[in-house]
Amino acid sequence: MHPDAKSADFRLAMREFASGVAIVTCANGKERAGCTATALASLSLSPPSLVICLERSSSTLAVLTQAGTFAVNILAAQHGALASRFAGGNGVEGEARFEEGDWSALETGAPALVDALASLDCRVEEIVARHTHAVVIGDVQAVRVGSKRSGLLHWRSRFETLDCIESFAPRRAEGTAHPTTQRFDQIQVYGAAVTRFDSLSPTFRSFRNLGVTPQSSGDREFAPALQVSMGTWMWYHDTT
């Protein structure tokens, strides 16, 4: 296979991997830089550490290397425009990117987005250059967790939102019977309000206002709560 064709196929394959979205920020004196990143993963809990991947040619990596510190700001659903801005949308570069958003700092002085889902303040532990990118290992110095809201996703080269439901069916206490019926009011699923639907547990047989029928899967039943525009089913199931 020709190398260009191989790269194109690889790009198409990786577009199928949905991920969260973060803005990586850093500051060296008065110089601030930042970019949108989706290549982010936790590395260790002890000590708390993470990894990010940045283009070797990026201005963010240059400032980050000089500063030796950076912050990872995990974005909420309403941050789509900010993510586009820090991805270079409309040609916005450098300090101008910070003209949008409410920015503060934690311990290292790296810019931290005030209304991020979470901000992780890091010192650079190691930078490993490979091919077109650099893998940056960050030793987490401070963490700020915001309110629990829906997160921003990146899938198939575009930003998507996912309005998460923290708990469809609460776990029953040990030694007690599973509740016969659970009712949820005004639940947000992928941005659409679903009002007053009931589930009969442990197999879910009744969904009001949805008009869906449970589907069998092995020895238990599942009922799709809502079919979203991207063609993905969110499954409502027993959490016990």
Buried (B, 14 or more C-beta within 10 A) or exposed (E): EEEEEEEEEEEEEEEEEBBBBBBBBBBBEEBBBBBBBBBBEEBEEEEBBBBBBBEEEBBBBBBBBBBBBBBBBBBBBEBBEBBBBBBEEEEBEEEEBBEEBEBEBBEBBBBBBEBBBBBBBBBBBEBEEEEEBBBBBBBBBBEBEBEEEBBBBBBEEEBBBBBBBEEBBEEBEEEEEEEEEBEBEEBEBBEEEBEEBBBBBBBBEEBEEBEBEBEEEEEEBBBBBBEBEEEBBBEBBBEE
